[in-house]
Amino acid sequence: MPIVSTQHMDVAAGSLPTHQLLNVDGKRIPDEELDHYLKDLKEADLADFLRDMVVLRRMDNEATALQRQGQLGLWAPLLGQEAAQIGSVRATEDDDFIFPSYREHGVAWARGVQAEDLLSVWRGAQASGWDPNEVNIACQQIVIGSQALHAAGYGMGIKFDGGEQVSVAYFGDGATSQGDVNEAMVFAASYQAPVLFFCQNNQWAISEPVALQSRTHIADRAHGFGLKTWRVDGNDILAVYAATKAALAHARHGLGPTFIEAVTYRMGSHTTADDPTRYRKAEQLEEWKAKDPIDRLVKYLHEMGADVQSYEQRAQNAADDMAAKLRAAITTMEDPKVEELFSNVYAQPHEPTERAAKNYLDYLADFEGGE
């Protein structure tokens, strides 16, 4: 496959504004459309946001280290995307149902999934990790973009049942080039289903820059499907939270599906099997480090005159506690038995699967017998 040069490839200016409520210096920027959705936020809520992002970053670092030590088979880092995940999920209601991709670790954790259950899947110790019906979040989806169709179907079901929940699909910029995502938006728009499509534009679809996929803002593409759309600074947790509140309210009140493009940056690798130094420059990382979502919130808390030191210590204590429990759980987690590979393929007894299980176990037994 020929390599497409992106040296002079720019994204055209979009028709939608990019909402920013906190600049990189932690200064509050008024926003006529979104300020209303922050009116109930208290200082304690901001402290919780800080704790959540610090814990999430520590989880990500621990998972990467565990993978390097052979405790996990793979990991998809989220470094730099903490505000996009925490700000959005904290805006949802408990009965909203979420369909994540493979990188929404923070969304799952904030929904109540234990860190060790989340990582157990990446270790290969469990097939899923949690019961979706207990926390109203589906298991992580590896197939790019397919969860958008699941979310659209779930949203259609909510509308048919007369419910007030919203179905939420998370995906990255790369998924917007998949047919599944576009088809999901067509169905959601056609049926005016209560669905929020949340795109974390982290600038990279593995090694391909977003400008290679879209010559305009991704939010403009969603707007073309008839979705009410917002584009926000994805490293600004206030902008993410407020826009998500607005999008959820629009969908919840029967006004149709919504779309958010959260513009952020994947500071780490696509997965631990990836080497990002092969396709991006160090200067880009330095540029985005200055936009760090945690640093930005800390600066804002200082601007407010908050006791930042106590909030940071509380966050660090929570992160240390999570990390200790996570490492202890993962390093002592038992591997599944071979026969369990076949246990949950079908809900009912299935003769071909049972035959395959017997054949495979007989095959393994030959090695045990020294043959």
Secondary structure per residue as TSV (DSSP state, phi and psi in degrees):
chain	resnum	aa	ss	phi	psi
A	1	M	-	360.0	129.1
A	2	P	-	-68.6	146.7
A	3	I	-	-83.4	128.6
A	4	V	-	-92.0	122.4
A	5	S	-	-72.7	134.4
A	6	T	-	-115.5	17.7
A	7	Q	T	-59.0	-41.3
A	8	H	T	-113.7	24.0
A	9	M	-	-96.0	115.3
A	10	D	-	-117.0	154.1
A	11	V	-	-87.7	127.5
A	12	A	-	-65.2	151.3
A	13	A	-	-61.1	131.6
A	14	G	-	-85.5	170.1
A	15	S	S	-86.8	-12.2
A	16	L	S	-102.1	144.3
A	17	P	-	-73.4	155.6
A	18	T	E	-100.4	108.4
A	19	H	E	-72.9	132.0
A	20	Q	-	-137.7	121.0
A	21	L	S	-105.0	-19.7
A	22	L	B	-128.0	122.7
A	23	N	-	-83.2	-179.9
A	24	V	T	-66.3	-17.4
A	25	D	T	-91.9	5.0
A	26	G	-	78.9	16.4
A	27	K	-	-87.1	136.3
A	28	R	B	-77.5	130.1
A	29	I	-	-112.4	120.4
A	30	P	-	-62.5	144.6
A	31	D	-	-139.2	110.9
A	32	E	T	-59.2	-35.3
A	33	E	T	-80.7	-38.5
A	34	L	T	-103.7	-16.2
A	35	D	G	-56.8	-33.0
A	36	H	G	-55.7	-33.3
A	37	Y	G	-82.3	0.2
A	38	L	G	-106.3	-0.8
A	39	K	T	-62.1	-26.3
A	40	D	T	-94.7	-2.6
A	41	L	-	-74.6	130.1
A	42	K	-	-107.8	170.0
A	43	E	H	-57.9	-37.3
A	44	A	H	-62.3	-34.3
A	45	D	H	-66.6	-40.0
A	46	L	H	-65.4	-38.0
A	47	A	H	-63.5	-37.2
A	48	D	H	-66.3	-39.7
A	49	F	H	-58.5	-43.6
A	50	L	H	-62.3	-47.6
A	51	R	H	-58.0	-45.8
A	52	D	H	-59.9	-45.1
A	53	M	H	-69.2	-36.7
A	54	V	H	-67.1	-44.3
A	55	V	H	-62.0	-43.1
A	56	L	H	-64.0	-42.1
A	57	R	H	-64.6	-37.5
A	58	R	H	-67.2	-40.7
A	59	M	H	-59.1	-43.4
A	60	D	H	-62.9	-43.8
A	61	N	H	-64.7	-42.1
A	62	E	H	-64.0	-42.2
A	63	A	H	-64.1	-41.8
A	64	T	H	-62.2	-43.1
A	65	A	H	-64.8	-41.4
A	66	L	H	-63.4	-37.0
A	67	Q	H	-65.8	-42.7
A	68	R	H	-64.5	-26.1
A	69	Q	T	-90.5	5.3
A	70	G	T	85.2	10.4
A	71	Q	S	-87.7	-20.8
A	72	L	-	-124.3	149.7
A	73	G	S	-76.9	-31.8
A	74	L	-	-164.1	161.3
A	75	W	-	-152.4	142.9
A	76	A	-	-108.8	99.8
A	77	P	-	-64.9	153.8
A	78	L	-	-125.5	12.6
A	79	L	T	-49.4	126.3
A	80	G	T	99.0	-15.0
A	81	Q	-	-107.7	18.6
A	82	E	H	-63.3	-41.7
A	83	A	H	-67.9	-38.3
A	84	A	H	-61.8	-37.7
A	85	Q	H	-82.1	-50.3
A	86	I	H	-69.0	-43.0
A	87	G	H	-61.1	-36.5
A	88	S	H	-78.4	-47.2
A	89	V	H	-68.2	-32.1
A	90	R	T	-71.0	-11.6
A	91	A	T	-88.9	-12.7
A	92	T	S	-80.1	161.9
A	93	E	-	-90.6	157.8
A	94	D	T	-60.8	-30.5
A	95	D	T	-93.3	0.2
A	96	D	S	-67.3	142.9
A	97	F	E	-109.2	132.3
A	98	I	E	-111.6	138.2
A	99	F	E	-119.9	101.3
A	100	P	-	-92.6	165.3
A	101	S	B	-91.5	-162.7
A	102	Y	T	-83.5	-2.3
A	103	R	T	-110.1	-2.4
A	104	E	-	-85.0	55.4
A	105	H	H	-64.7	-39.9
A	106	G	H	-67.4	-34.8
A	107	V	H	-65.1	-45.0
A	108	A	H	-64.8	-45.4
A	109	W	H	-61.0	-44.6
A	110	A	H	-66.0	-23.6
A	111	R	T	-80.5	-7.5
A	112	G	T	113.4	1.5
A	113	V	-	-73.8	129.6
A	114	Q	-	-70.1	144.7
A	115	A	H	-57.6	-40.6
A	116	E	H	-68.4	-32.5
A	117	D	H	-69.6	-38.0
A	118	L	H	-62.2	-46.1
A	119	L	H	-76.1	-19.9
A	120	S	H	-60.6	-31.5
A	121	V	H	-68.3	-41.3
A	122	W	H	-73.6	-15.9
A	123	R	H	-84.8	-21.6
A	124	G	T	88.2	14.2
A	125	A	S	-86.1	-22.3
A	126	Q	-	-137.9	155.1
A	127	A	S	-81.3	-26.5
A	128	S	S	-129.5	-64.3
A	129	G	S	120.9	-30.2
A	130	W	S	-156.4	164.1
A	131	D	-	-89.4	112.7
A	132	P	H	-55.9	-32.7
A	133	N	H	-72.9	-17.3
A	134	E	H	-81.6	-28.2
A	135	V	H	-123.6	3.7
A	136	N	T	54.6	43.1
A	137	I	B	-144.2	128.5
A	138	A	-	-69.1	163.7
A	139	C	-	-69.1	155.8
A	140	Q	-	-61.2	138.5
A	141	Q	B	-102.8	124.6
A	142	I	-	-86.4	-37.3
A	143	V	S	-67.4	121.8
A	144	I	T	-61.9	119.2
A	145	G	T	84.0	-11.3
A	146	S	H	-65.9	-26.0
A	147	Q	H	-65.6	-20.8
A	148	A	H	-65.3	-38.2
A	149	L	H	-66.8	-39.1
A	150	H	H	-61.3	-42.6
A	151	A	H	-66.1	-40.6
A	152	A	H	-62.7	-44.4
A	153	G	H	-63.2	-40.8
A	154	Y	H	-65.1	-40.9
A	155	G	H	-64.1	-38.5
A	156	M	H	-61.9	-39.4
A	157	G	H	-63.9	-39.2
A	158	I	H	-59.1	-44.7
A	159	K	H	-65.4	-43.9
A	160	F	H	-62.5	-33.7
A	161	D	H	-84.5	-7.4
A	162	G	T	74.8	26.4
A	163	G	-	-80.4	170.3
A	164	E	-	-113.6	6.5
A	165	Q	-	-78.4	170.2
A	166	V	-	-125.1	140.2
A	167	S	E	-94.8	132.3
A	168	V	E	-121.9	127.0
A	169	A	E	-112.6	129.0
A	170	Y	E	-106.1	141.2
A	171	F	E	-163.0	169.6
A	172	G	E	-99.5	177.0
A	173	D	G	-60.9	-35.0
A	174	G	G	-63.1	-32.3
A	175	A	G	-67.9	-21.1
A	176	T	G	-69.9	-10.9
A	177	S	G	-91.3	-1.0
A	178	Q	S	-89.3	143.4
A	179	G	H	-59.6	-36.8
A	180	D	H	-56.7	-43.7
A	181	V	H	-66.3	-44.2
A	182	N	H	-66.1	-40.3
A	183	E	H	-65.5	-37.0
A	184	A	H	-63.1	-40.2
A	185	M	H	-68.1	-35.5
A	186	V	H	-62.0	-48.7
A	187	F	H	-63.9	-45.4
A	188	A	H	-62.1	-41.1
A	189	A	H	-69.8	-40.8
A	190	S	H	-62.3	-40.0
A	191	Y	H	-95.7	1.0
A	192	Q	T	49.6	47.5
A	193	A	-	-79.9	148.6
A	194	P	-	-77.8	81.7
A	195	V	E	-127.9	134.9
A	196	L	E	-109.7	120.1
A	197	F	E	-96.2	115.7
A	198	F	E	-112.4	110.4
A	199	C	E	-102.2	118.5
A	200	Q	E	-88.9	98.6
A	201	N	E	-81.3	92.5
A	202	N	-	-95.2	16.5
A	203	Q	S	79.8	-10.9
A	204	W	E	-137.2	126.8
A	205	A	E	-99.9	89.2
A	206	I	T	58.0	-101.5
A	207	S	T	-107.9	3.0
A	208	E	E	-99.6	125.3
A	209	P	E	-69.5	154.3
A	210	V	H	-61.9	-29.1
A	211	A	H	-64.1	-21.1
A	212	L	H	-75.0	-26.8
A	213	Q	H	-91.7	-34.5
A	214	S	-	-139.9	122.9
A	215	R	S	-86.6	4.0
A	216	T	S	-137.8	174.7
A	217	H	-	-62.1	142.5
A	218	I	H	-60.0	-35.6
A	219	A	H	-59.7	-32.7
A	220	D	H	-66.9	-34.0
A	221	R	H	-66.1	-41.8
A	222	A	H	-65.5	-38.0
A	223	H	H	-57.5	-33.0
A	224	G	T	-67.2	-19.4
A	225	F	T	-85.1	-3.8
A	226	G	T	92.0	17.5
A	227	L	-	-90.7	138.4
A	228	K	E	-67.4	126.9
A	229	T	E	-131.9	142.9
A	230	W	E	-127.6	147.4
A	231	R	E	-123.2	125.9
A	232	V	E	-131.9	159.0
A	233	D	E	-70.0	108.8
A	234	G	T	-71.9	-9.3
A	235	N	T	-97.3	4.2
A	236	D	-	-105.9	103.5
A	237	I	H	-66.8	-28.5
A	238	L	H	-70.6	-41.7
A	239	A	H	-64.7	-41.4
A	240	V	H	-63.8	-47.8
A	241	Y	H	-60.0	-48.9
A	242	A	H	-64.9	-44.1
A	243	A	H	-64.2	-37.5
A	244	T	H	-67.1	-40.8
A	245	K	H	-58.4	-44.3
A	246	A	H	-64.3	-44.0
A	247	A	H	-65.6	-41.0
A	248	L	H	-66.2	-40.8
A	249	A	H	-63.5	-41.5
A	250	H	H	-59.8	-48.9
A	251	A	H	-68.8	-39.1
A	252	R	H	-67.9	-28.0
A	253	H	T	-91.2	16.8
A	254	G	T	78.0	21.3
A	255	L	S	-95.4	2.8
A	256	G	-	107.3	173.4
A	257	P	-	-71.0	160.3
A	258	T	E	-133.2	165.9
A	259	F	E	-144.0	136.3
A	260	I	E	-125.9	129.2
A	261	E	E	-104.0	111.0
A	262	A	E	-97.6	110.2
A	263	V	E	-84.0	110.4
A	264	T	-	-136.5	-159.7
A	265	Y	-	-151.7	134.4
A	266	R	-	-83.2	101.5
A	267	M	-	-73.7	-25.2
A	268	G	S	-100.1	-157.6
A	269	S	-	-84.4	164.6
A	270	H	S	-60.2	-51.7
A	271	T	S	-141.0	176.7
A	272	T	T	-70.5	-3.6
A	273	A	T	-93.2	3.1
A	274	D	-	-109.7	148.3
A	275	D	-	-119.1	94.6
A	276	P	G	-68.4	-15.3
A	277	T	G	-66.8	-14.0
A	278	R	G	-77.8	-17.7
A	279	Y	T	-135.0	-1.4
A	280	R	S	-138.7	157.4
A	281	K	-	-94.2	150.4
A	282	A	H	-62.2	-29.0
A	283	E	H	-61.8	-32.4
A	284	Q	H	-66.0	-41.0
A	285	L	H	-63.0	-42.4
A	286	E	H	-63.0	-39.4
A	287	E	H	-60.5	-43.4
A	288	W	H	-81.5	-21.7
A	289	K	H	-60.6	-34.6
A	290	A	T	-67.5	-13.9
A	291	K	T	-105.4	17.3
A	292	D	-	-52.3	129.5
A	293	P	H	-67.2	-34.6
A	294	I	H	-71.0	-47.3
A	295	D	H	-57.8	-39.0
A	296	R	H	-64.3	-42.7
A	297	L	H	-68.5	-38.8
A	298	V	H	-60.0	-42.8
A	299	K	H	-62.1	-39.8
A	300	Y	H	-65.8	-40.9
A	301	L	H	-62.6	-37.8
A	302	H	H	-62.0	-42.5
A	303	E	H	-59.6	-34.2
A	304	M	H	-76.5	-13.2
A	305	G	T	81.8	21.2
A	306	A	-	-74.6	160.9
A	307	D	-	-80.7	77.7
A	308	V	H	-63.9	-37.8
A	309	Q	H	-59.2	-42.1
A	310	S	H	-68.7	-36.8
A	311	Y	H	-67.0	-40.3
A	312	E	H	-67.0	-38.8
A	313	Q	H	-66.4	-40.5
A	314	R	H	-60.8	-43.3
A	315	A	H	-65.1	-42.0
A	316	Q	H	-64.8	-40.1
A	317	N	H	-62.2	-42.1
A	318	A	H	-64.6	-39.4
A	319	A	H	-67.4	-42.2
A	320	D	H	-62.4	-42.2
A	321	D	H	-64.2	-45.3
A	322	M	H	-61.5	-44.9
A	323	A	H	-63.7	-41.2
A	324	A	H	-64.0	-45.3
A	325	K	H	-66.5	-38.8
A	326	L	H	-64.1	-49.5
A	327	R	H	-63.7	-41.0
A	328	A	H	-62.8	-40.2
A	329	A	H	-69.9	-44.7
A	330	I	H	-69.7	-42.2
A	331	T	H	-73.6	-13.2
A	332	T	T	-112.9	5.2
A	333	M	-	-71.8	129.6
A	334	E	-	-76.0	144.6
A	335	D	-	-74.0	146.5
A	336	P	-	-68.4	152.1
A	337	K	-	-72.7	150.0
A	338	V	G	-57.7	-40.9
A	339	E	G	-65.1	-20.3
A	340	E	G	-69.2	-17.9
A	341	L	G	-59.7	-27.3
A	342	F	G	-102.5	-3.3
A	343	S	T	-70.9	-36.9
A	344	N	T	-115.4	25.8
A	345	V	S	-72.1	-43.5
A	346	Y	-	-126.5	148.0
A	347	A	S	-70.6	-31.7
A	348	Q	S	-110.8	159.7
A	349	P	-	-52.6	137.7
A	350	H	-	-137.9	108.5
A	351	E	H	-58.9	-44.2
A	352	P	H	-60.9	-37.2
A	353	T	H	-69.4	-40.3
A	354	E	H	-63.2	-38.0
A	355	R	H	-67.4	-39.8
A	356	A	H	-64.7	-38.9
A	357	A	H	-63.6	-45.1
A	358	K	H	-62.9	-43.4
A	359	N	H	-63.0	-40.0
A	360	Y	H	-70.4	-40.7
A	361	L	H	-66.3	-37.1
A	362	D	H	-64.1	-39.0
A	363	Y	H	-60.9	-45.5
A	364	L	H	-65.9	-35.7
A	365	A	H	-62.9	-30.1
A	366	D	H	-60.6	-36.7
A	367	F	H	-70.7	-37.4
A	368	E	H	-65.9	-28.6
A	369	G	T	-84.0	1.6
A	370	G	T	83.3	8.6
A	371	E	-	-84.6	360.0
